[in-house]
Amino acid sequence: MAMRLPERPLAALEELSPILRAQGLRDLTGEGCALPAVALTRAKYYRLDAIAELFGRLTSDEQKETLIEVCNEPARTKAKWWFRPREEAITTVEDAMRALLLLLSLTDGQSW
């Protein structure tokens, strides 16, 4: 499989990283990767690229918080999850966000 590059310049993505970490974005893990150091480096950029794409579309703080929550789900904190086509990753995260926002709206934001 050919290496895919982020859509945005790496410097722009690196500027976004501390902002997302301050909002609670968890670090990726190399669990299940044959070469964790290499996988983590590449996956970090893939994830930041997808998040930057989605972050630019979101209009409310609630949506941005939901994006962070979805990206912090256990499967998406593993580097290998982000080794998929860019649009597939973005669509999957968007679908999970919609589902979580729907659940929150049904419960009026109350914890279960």
N, C-alpha and C positions, 0 to 999 in steps of 0.2 A: 504494500500500500504506500502510495506517495505521501510524503510529509505535507500536511496542510499548514498554511501560515495564517495567523490572525489577520482579520480584515483591517485592523487599525495598527498604526506604528507601535512598536513595542514600548517606546518611551511614554506614549500616551497611556498605554495600559498599566505601566508601572506607576504612573501618577495616581491612577484610580485605586490601586491596591490598598494603600493605607486608609483611604476613605472607607472602603468596604470592610476592612478589618475593624475599624472603629465602630462600624455598625453591627459587628458581631459575626462577620463571615469567618468560618472556621478554615484552618489550613487543610490542604489535601494530604492524604496518606498514600504511600506507595504499596499498600496491601494488595497482594495478588499480582504485582508487576514483576516481570523477570529482571528488569533493570530499573529499580525504583528511583535512583537519582536522575536518570535520563527521563523517565516517565513523568516524574514530578515537575521537572523544568518545563517540558512541553505542555503538559496538562494545565499547568498554572496559566500559561498564555492562552490556551484554548478556552479555559473557563472565564478568564478576564475578558476575552473578546466577546464571548456570548453574553456575559453579564453587562458589558458596556453597551452592547446592542439593545438589550432589553431595558436597561436603566434609562436610556435616552427616550424610550417610548412611554415610560410610566409618568403619570401626572400627580399621583397622591403619595403621601408618606406611607399610607397603609399598603399600597401596592409595592413600594420599594422595600418595606419591611417583609412583606410576603415573599418577594424575590430572594431575600437573604435567607429566610426560613426554608424555602424550597431547596436552595443550594446547600443548606446545612443538613439536609436529610442524609442519613448514613450512606446510602448508595452514591450520592453525589459528592461526598467528601473523599471518595476513592479516585485517585488519578485515572484509573482505567475507564471510568464512566465517561470521561470527556473525550476519549478516543473514538469518536463517531463523527459522521458528517455534521458540519456546523449547523445547518438548518434543522437537522434532526434534534440536535441538542437544544437549540433554541425553542423549537416547537414543543418538545417534551417538557421543558421547564415552564413554558407558557401554559400548557395544559394543567400541570400540577398547581400552578399559581391560581388559575381559574377555579379549580376544584377547592383549593383551600379558602379562597375568598368567598366562594359560594357557601361553604360550611360555616365560615365566620358570620356571614350575613344571616344565615338561618338561625344561628345561636345568639345573634346580636352582640357578637364579640365576647360572650360569656365563656369562661373556662369550663371545661367539662368536669 
